[in-house]
Amino acid sequence: MYILDKIKKNIAKAVIQALKKKLVKAADLVYPPNPEFGDISLPCFNLAKELKKTAVETAEFLVGKVSADNIIAVKAIGPFLNFTFNKARLAPVVIEEILKQKEKYGLNKNGKNKIIMVEFAHPNTHKAFHIGHLRNILTGEAVARILQANGYKIIRANYQGDIGLHIAKCLWGVSQLKKEYQAVKSEPIKARAEFLGQAYALGSKNYEANAEVKQEIIELNKKIYNQDKAVMPIYKITRKWSLDYFAAIYKKLNTKFDRLYFESEVFKSGREIVLKNLKTGIFKMSQGAVIFEGGQYGLHSRVFINSEGNPTYEAKDMGLAELQFKEFRPNKILHVVGPEQAEYFKVIIKALEIVRPKTKGREAHLRYGWVRLKEGKMSSRLGNVVLGEWLLDQAKKEVLEIMKGARGPARPAGGPACRTGRLKNKLEVAEKVSLAAVKYSILKNGLDKDIIFDLKESVSFNGLSGPYLQYTVARIQSIMRKSQITNPKSQTNPKSQIPNYKLDDTKEQAIILRLAKYPEAVEAAGRNYDPSEIAKYLFELAQEFNNYYHSAPILKAKTDVRRARLLLISAVKQTLENGLKLLGIETVEKM
């Protein structure tokens, strides 16, 4: 149990003793909007109802009747009872927790013995990998890491569409680009993937504009479903091109999957499940197709098997769910999918829980907002997509441009300029910094927020950005090198080395309290499946450190103060590293 948890429980216990009634829990405590009010508050509205007093009277009644360990002041402000911590006693405990637990600081066991499958990425073969896929992967990977930090066993799954009309559209396009197809065979995998995107766009446009071509593509789709020998060779070759390209992107983004699922392996079982339950009345015939009537559940109806007898996405999801629960028996499956599929998943989840009652409450759609551009919504069908890899490459170019200067980028508030011009491993650093720029720019937003991606803002070494956080870690590492303490984490008993009166600066105390709140940020991010909780926390911590560094000497301070401050900032560094890791962001030693 972390120190803030203990303090909250002590406060709740003290209130219970004062009232002689179990009317309050640690979870009822909140942080006041103004730090001048105190460090933590108890809203008295619910207590007032039980005590038959007003909330203001209740708060005033409790003042003087409540005392707890590590609390130095209790005061009533309106309907709130406010508590102020003893920061001098808090500092050594918090720093000791961090420097002893190291990478484990902030972890909890809330999900012990529970399995969550996080299903994300979902790029369809034979189509472009765009920045929407990028947000999906970065979100899914961060959610998986955060849930692991909360004690869950995580299964990373990726469900990819490798069969369906989009494949037929692409292969039709390839048939019209025979010379280009032959030429691209000898090109790098990236060029082959780009060619498939062009072929798909060509097929899609002609499918909509030409009735004859539309029929050709429909017939081609049937051949693919039936594994016709005439189309299987080119299908398998181009499918491999897509999968190899996706694998390279996953590796670059530092994500991996425990299981790759494909539509081609579940369409038959999905069709069988639907047909079997057609007899039970769960599904019904309508104009030659098999549908699920969602109206009786407040949902819309959807086709599960079309009039040609082919299973739709809906039926395939039935087969997918059966396979996923059979293989891994997860307590929950999170489908990380965009907002356009919200109504779709409501129907799928409802149909599934009727077909398989044991899945009720175990499937969830984790939706996220659009990545929008000035040109409007992306469309691989129209061929005007912004490729995910293009964005990563552009971010790296921007970072390299910043690093060209002799003194590097402008300094973050409170810190000296980054000496990137002197780095020997510029390309390696640029790769990590550009990835951090893209990842943080996407993850700092709440899941439901739409994003207009700003490249210049994302690579900035000032402000709300990944490079700013990386710089803060590198800045602290530089201070530690100059102090000749190369491994502060190895201190065996930091508590005994921090005299209570040596960390009494108000900015130091603010940092200590912020550090103590990190485990709560991890818990909140896991509870809400929201990486932005971590992103926000890290930025606030980095800001407080940089403001502190600007105003308080560290290396030039007196011996005891210097030692205490070095241990404090090493705790800041460890916490920043822990949080960045949850976002999939690597730190760098020098910038």
N, C-alpha and C positions, 0 to 999 in steps of 0.2 A: 504494500500500500504506500502510495506516495504522500509526501508531507501535506499537500493541500487536502487530500482525502481525509487524512487524520484530523486536520484542523476543523474541517466541515463537520465531521462526525462528533467531535468534541463540543462544537457550538450547538449542534442539534441536541446532544445529550444534556447540555447545560440548560437549554430552554425547556426541555421536557422536565428536568428536575425542578426548575423554577415554577412551572405550571402544574406539576404533578399529573400531567396528562401527556400521552403520546400523540401530540398534534403536529409535530414537525419532523422532517427528515433532512438529511444532508443535501438531498437533491433539490430541496426548496430554496436553498441559498443561491443568490445571484450576485453578479458583479455590478456595482453602481456605475452609472454613466460618467460621473465626475469623481476622480480619485480623491478630491478633497473631502468627500463624504466619508470615505473609509475604503478598506480593501475588499470587503464583502458585506452583503446586506441580506437581511431577512424581511421580505415583504410580509406585512401583518394582516392582509385582507382576510385570508382564510381563518387565521387565528381569531380575528375579531368576531367573526360569525359564531364561532364556538364559545367565545367568552362573553358574547352579547355586549361588546363594546365597539366603539369606532376603531378603525385601523390606527389612527393617530393616538388614541387613548391606550391602545394595546402596546404600541411601541414605547410610549412614555412609561407605562406600567412595568415593562420588562427592564428598563434601564436601572442598573444597580442591583438587579436580581440575577443577572447572567454574567458569569465569568468563565473563561476557559484558558487552557494552556496556549501559549504563543499569542495571546491577545493582550494588547496594552491599553486599548480604549474601546468603550462601548457608548454610543450616543444615538439618540432618536432624532431623525429628520423626517418630519411628516409621518407617513404611514410605514416608514422603514426603520428597522433597527440595524445600525451600521457598526461594523467591527473593524478595528485597525490592528494589523499584525505587528508583532515584535520582529522587525526586519533584522535586527542584530542577531537574534537567535535563529531566524529563518535562513540567513545567508550560508553558514557553514553546513547546515543540513542539506540544503538544495545542491550546493556545489559538490558535497560528498556523494550525494545520490548520482549525480551526472558523471563525475570522474571515476567512480567505482563501477557503475553499470555500463559506461561507454556506449557502444552501439545498441545496447538493450534499454537504454533510458527512454522512457515513454511507452514501452510495450506493456500490454496487459493480456489477461487471459479470458476476456469476455466471451470469446468464441470457442473456448476449449471443447474438444470432442465434437465440433460441428464442421460440416463440409459445405462450402459455397463454391459453386461453379460460376465463374465469370466468363461469359461468352462474348467475345468482342472481335474487332477487326472486320470480318465479313466481306472482304473484297471478292467480287465475282471474277472468275477467270474470264479472259478474253475481253475485259473492259479496263478502262483507265483507273489508276490508283490516284484519287484526287485528295484535296486537303480535307474533305469531309471524312475520308477514311483515316487521315492522319489524326484528326481530333478523336475519332473513335478509339484508335489504338492507344493513344496517350492517356485517354480517360480510363479505358479498361485496365491498362497496366497499372496506373496509379491506384485505382480502386482495389485491384488485386493486392498490391503491396500494402495498402493501408489496412485492409481486412486481415492480412497476415500479421500485421503489427498488433491487431486486436485479438490474436489468438486463434483465428479460423484456419482450417486447412483449406487451401485454395486449389481449385482445378482451373487452369486456363484453357478455354476451349475456343475454337475458331470454326464457324460454320460458313462454308463458302459455296457459292452457286456455280457449279461446273456443269450444269445441264439446264436446259430451258431455252426459251425463245431468243434470249440475248446471245447465246452461243451460235444459234443458227444465223442470226443477223451478222455476226462477226465472220463466220465461215463463208457466208455468201459474199461479204465484202472482200475476203481473201481471194475468192474465186475470180473477182473482178480486178484484182491487183497481182496477177500471177508473176509478172516480172519483178515487182517490188518484193514479193514473197520469197522468190528464189534468191534475190540479192541480200535480203536481211538475214538469211540463214547463217551467213558467215560473220554477222555483226555481233557486238556485245549484247548481253541479255537486256540491257536497258533499251537499246534500239529496237529489239524484237517486241518488247512490251509496248513501246510507242506505236509500232506498226499495227499491233492488234487493236489499239485504241482507235487508230485511223480507220481500220477495216470495219470496226463496230459502228463508228459514226456513219460511215458510208452505207452500211447495211440498214441502219435505223432510218436514215433519211429516205432511202428508196422504198423501204417497207411502207412508209406512210404516204409517199407520193405516187407510187406505181402499183396498181392492183395486181398486175401480172407478177411483179417481183414479190409482192406480199405473199402470193400463193406459192411461189417457189421457195420462199423462206419457211413457210408453214410445212411444206413437204419435207424440206431439209431437217426441220425440227423433229418430225416423226422418225426420220431415219436415224437421228442421233439417239432418240429414246429407245429405238429398236436395235441399236448398236449395229447398224448396217455396215457391212465390210467396205462399202464404197466410200464412207466418210470417216470411219474410225481412225485410219492412219493419220490424217491431217488433224483430226480432233485431238488425238493423244499428243502429237507434237506441239501443237499450239497451247494445249492445256499445261504442258510441262513448262513452256516458256513463261506463262503467267505465274505459276507456282514458284519457279526459280526466282523470278523477279520479286515476288512478295517476300520470299525467304530472305533475300538480301536486305530488304527494307526492315524486316523484323529484327535482323541482326544489328543493323545500324541504330535502330531505336532501342536496343537492349531489351527486347521482349522475346518471349518464347512461349510455346504452347504445349500442354500435356496431351492434347488430342486435336487433330484436324478432322472436322466432319465435312462431308460433301453431300450435296443434294443427290448426286448419283447413287449414293449408298442408302438413301432413305426414301426415295420416291416410291419404290415398290411396296415397302412395308407400310408407308403412309397411306397408300391407295387401299391396301388390304384392310387397314384399321377402319377407314371411312366406310368401305363397302360392308364390312362386318357389322358396323353400327347403323348402317342404313336399315337393316332388318329390325333393329331395336327401336327405331323411330328417332334416334338422336340426330341423324341426318335425313334429308328428304329429297326426292326427285323434283326438279323444276326445269321445264323446257329442255329436257334431255341431259341436264347437268345435276350433280349432287351438291346440295347446299346445306348450310347450317342456318337455321332460322334464329337470328339473334334478337328479333323484336320482342319475344316473350321475356327477355332478360334486360331489356332497355338498350340493346345493342343493334347494330345493323346486320343484315344477312350477308353471307359470303359464300362464294363457290369453292368447293373443296376438290371436286373432280369436274372438269369441263365437259362440254357436249361431245368432244372428240375422245373422251375416255382417259385423258391425261390428268394426272394429279397436279394440282396447283401448289403454290407456295404453302397454302394453308394445310393441305394434306401432308406435304413433306414435313412440316413442323410437327405433325402428329407422330410420324415415324422417328423424327429426330428426338423428341422428348422421350419416347419409349426407350430408345437406345441410350440416351444420356443417363436416365435413372437406372437402367439395368447395369451399365458399366461402372458408374461411380457412386450411386445412391446418395446424391447430395441432399442436404437439408433444404437448400435453396439454389435456384438457378437465376442469375441476373443476366438478362439479355441487354447488352449495351447497344442500343439502336436509336437512330434519329427520331425526331418528333413526328415525322410524316407517317410513322408506323404505329402511332398511339392507339388509334381505333382498331387497327389490325390485331394488335396484341391483346386487346380487351376480348375480342372474339375468340382468338386462339386459346387464351388462358381459360375462358369459360367453357369452350368445347372440350378442352383437354381434361378439366376437372370433372366433367360429366362422364367422359369416356373412362378416365382413370381417376376415381375419387381420391386416391391416396396422394395425388399431386396437388390437391387443393392447398392454397397458401404457400406453395413452394416454387412457384414461377413468378417472375416479376420483370417488367419492362423498365430498364433504367435509361430514361430518355435524356438527351442533351440537345442544346440549341444548335442552330445553323452556324456555319462559318460563311459569312456573307462577304461579297465583294462589291465594288462600286458598279460593276457591270450587271449585278443582279445574281440570281440563283444559278448555281453551276448545273450543267447538264452534260453527262457523257453521251447522251443520245444526240445532242447537237454538236458535239465535238469541241465545245468551248470551255472545257474544264481547266482548272488550275491544278497541275499535277502535284502530289504531295512531295515528291523528290525535288521538283523544281523549287518549291518553297524552301526546303532544307538547303539546297545549293545556293540560293540567293542569300539566305541568312549567313551562310559561311563566307560568301563574297563580301558582304557588308562588314562582317567582323574582321576579315583580313584587311579591308580598307582602313578600318579604325586602327588596326595594329601597325599600319605602315609608318605612322608618326614616330619620331624618335622617343617621345615620352608617352606615347600611347594615348588612350582615351581620357577625357576629362574625368576628374576625380569625383567619386561619390561624396556627398556632404560629410565633412568631418575627416576625410582621409586624403592622403597625398595622391598624386597622379600615378596611374598604373604604368609600370616600366615595360610594357609589352614589346617595345622596340628592341630590347636586349635579350629577349627569349631565344633560346636555341631550338626549342621544339614548337615553333609557331603554328605549324599545321595541325599538330595534335591538340594544342590549346584551342585553336580556332574551331576545330571540330567539336570539342566539348562545349565551348562557349556558345556556338551557334545552335547546337542541340538544346542547350539550356534556355536559350532565347525563345525558341519555338515552343518548347514544352511548357515553360512557365507562362508565356503569353496566352496559351490555350487553357491551362489548368487553373490559372488565377481567377477565371470566371466561374460563377456558379454553373452547375450543370444545365440549368434551364435558360441560361443567358445566351443570346445570339452573339456572335463575334464578328467584328469587322477587323480583320487582321492588319495591323500596322507594323510593317517590317522595320522601319526606323526606330519606332518605340521599343520593339521587342529586343533589339540588339544594343540598346542604350546601356551604358554603365552607370547611369543615374536613374533613380526612380524605381518604379514598380516593374522590375525585370529580373530574369534569371541571371544575366551577367552581373547585375548589382549584388545579388546574393553570393555568387561565386567570388566576386571581388572582396566582399566582406570576409569570407573565410580565408582567402589568400592574404588579406591585410593582417589578420590575427596571426596566421602562420608566420608571416614576416616578422612580426613583433616577437614571437616566441623564439625564432632563430636568433634574433639580435640579443635576446635575453640569455641565450645559451642554455635555455631549458628546452631541449629538443623533444621531450616526451612527457608533458605534464600529466598525461593520463596515467602514468605509472606511479604517481604519488600515492603512497600507501595510506596516508591518513590526512587528507587535505583539511579536515575539520580542525585538527589541532594546530594547523599552520595559519589559520585565519583568526586573528584576534577580533572579537566582536566589534570593537570600536574602529577597526581599520577600514570597514566598508560602510561608512555612514553617510556618504554623499547621496543626495536625493536621486541622482541619475543611476547610481549603483544599486540603490534599493529598488528602483523601478525595473532594472534589468533582472534582479534576483526574483522579483515577483513574476516577471514575464517568463523566466526560465521554469519556475515552479508550475506554470500553467501549461507547459508543453504536453504532458500526459493527457490533459483534458482536451487539447486540440486534436490529439490522435484519436481519442475516444469519440469525439464529436464527428470527426471525419468518417470514422468507421460506422457510426450509428446512422449517419445521413448519406453514406456512400458519396461523399463530396470532397474531392481533393482541394477545392478552393479554401477549405478550412485550414489546411496545412499551409497553403500558399500565402494566405493572409497573415497567419501567425509568424511565418518566417520573415516576411517583409517588415512587420512591426518590430521584431527582435533585432533585425539588422539595422533598422533606423535608430533604435535606442542605443545600440552599440556605437554606431558612427557618430551620433551626437555626443555621446559620452567620451569617445576617443578624442574628439575635437576640443573638449573642455577640460579633461582631466589627464595630467601627465601620468604615464605608466612607467616607462623605462627610466625616467628622471626622478621618479618619486623616491621618498625615503625607503630604506630597506624593507621594513615591515609592510608598509603600504604597497610598495612595489610588488612584493611577494603575493599579497592578497589580491591585488588587481590582476596579476598574471594568471592566478588560478581562476579568477572570475571570468576573464575573457577566454580562457581555454575551455571553460564550461559552455560559454556562448558558442564557440567554434564547434564543439562536439554536438550541441543541440541543432545547430544549423546543418551540419553534415547529416545527422539522423533524419531531419525533416526533408532535406533535399533528396535523400535516397528514396524516401517514400514517393516522391514525385518523379523518380527515375532520372534525376539530375546528378551528374558526377561533378565533383569539385576539382580544382586545380591548385597545385602548390604555389605557383607564381603567375602573376598577371601584370 
